[in-house]
Amino acid sequence: MPNKRFRPLTLLRAVLELANAANAAKPLARTGNAGLLAFSSGWPSSEAANVVLSVSALDAVRRGRRGAFTGAGGRIALGITAISWAILLFIINRGRRSKAAFETPLREVMGEDYHGLTDPKSPRPGGVLSTSWSRRRYVRDSVTYGPHRSNVADIWRRPDLPRDGRAPVLLQVPGGAWAIGMDRPQSYPMMGHLAERGWICVSMGYRISPKHAWPAHIVDVKRALAWVKENIAEYGGDPEFVAITGGSAGGHLSSLAALTPGDPQWQPGFEDADTSVVAAVPVYGKYDWFSFEGPGRRQFMGILQRFIVKKKFAAEPQVFFDGSPLKRIHADAPPFFVLHGADDTLIPVEEGRGFAAALREVSTSPVAYAEIPDAQHAFDFFGSAHGHYTAQAIGRFLEWVREGKAARPTP
């Protein structure tokens, strides 16, 4: 028999659900520890809002049958819960309407080529569950690319892709604050999309901090690039068309690798290996390793010195300058497509905006910059609308580069 006695915890739970939904719609904090908390609680609800909504609704039905919403207090709690559901529905619809934020920057860079390029075929957003199964569908080989335990990579390819083909290749560098480096399940929507289009994606792991200090991370990325150039033909890939991407710390590492091909300080023992790429697509990356001024900058630099680089900026500033993509920009940089979320509370959008602007001032190659409104950090992680549009936009950009449309103008 249902328990009709109202419990105050029901009302508290409803208030917390409402706060979480509101935080997912618009972060309640932007920087520091509060910004980290805003991301941790708001990110799942912002990019997997349909799952959160379904679970909440089913749980409300279960609790309602037990009498949780009886009496005045119960009805107030149910009303608050309904408001949180409405916010989640708003988030879902808002994400579905964000496609222009991904497409407009590409139109500006590609011009008429954008309209002439065949729209990459892609299924509708499959959601969190469908996306999580994509690795089973496309990963046929796992390889070791270096001497360290973490030097492993998954090769994503369509099962019917010929081994003697010349498929374009994309190296995916995972994020995780240089301290996690876990490649699963990062960028599954994008790699699944490109694999279906006939690409080969190499999803790598690398050494992480605090066990391994900088520059172990970038050395491993360079080593993976060298391995791809030397071996990917055996899997049907084209070693002459290798692009690179990554999110968060992976955005930092992928952009740094793209800007420093053949840098001997980060290629110990393989100095002569080809580590160049044809294009780079950093997503919500960190590009400044030297500034102390600005929201959250002092905290970040403190963590960087203590746990990642394990050196003091005051004693060895050049290490931090060398590790900053913002300081490594040059005229011969490859084509770049930079993406960042406007509501990113871990890496403020000003990082992506400033990096893209600096690239445009110096590089002779095309630079596209997409700033996604209302998007948190890691907005491409799940099979949400944002993840789906990210995959399509990156696919379109890389196909454009592949067709030779991004060639530098003749001086």
Summary of the structure (lengths in Angstrom):
residues: 411
radius of gyration: 22.6
end to end distance: 82.8
largest distance: 82.8
contacts: 1455
relative contact order: 0.14
helix: 49%
strand: 12%
